[in-house]
Amino acid sequence: MLICKVVKPLVSTNRIPGFEHKHLQVVLDGSTQKVAVDAVGCIPGDWVICVGSSAAREAAGSKSYPSDLTIVGIIDYWDPDNPSNPGGPP
């Protein structure tokens, strides 16, 4: 699993059958931007939990989906400058 920050939605109008209605988000993993299937309805600025590999495909809805990164949770609080305090604001 990864902790990423949602940067912005990604609009793609031409997609393979069965993948047309999946929302895509650009997420930031450290300094690298990646595309993730949004399974939870997040918005830009949210800190999210992402899964990869076969877990990403299952979380996207099917083992046949071509997803290698899927957002599976929105983090209620995350301070990237103080990861030892995950429970809430200081």
Secondary structure, 3 states (H helix, E strand, C coil): CEEEEEEEEECCCCCCCCCCCCEEEEEEECCEEEEEEECCCCCCCCEEEEEEHHHHHHHHCCCCCCCCEEEEEECCCCCCCCCCCCCCCC
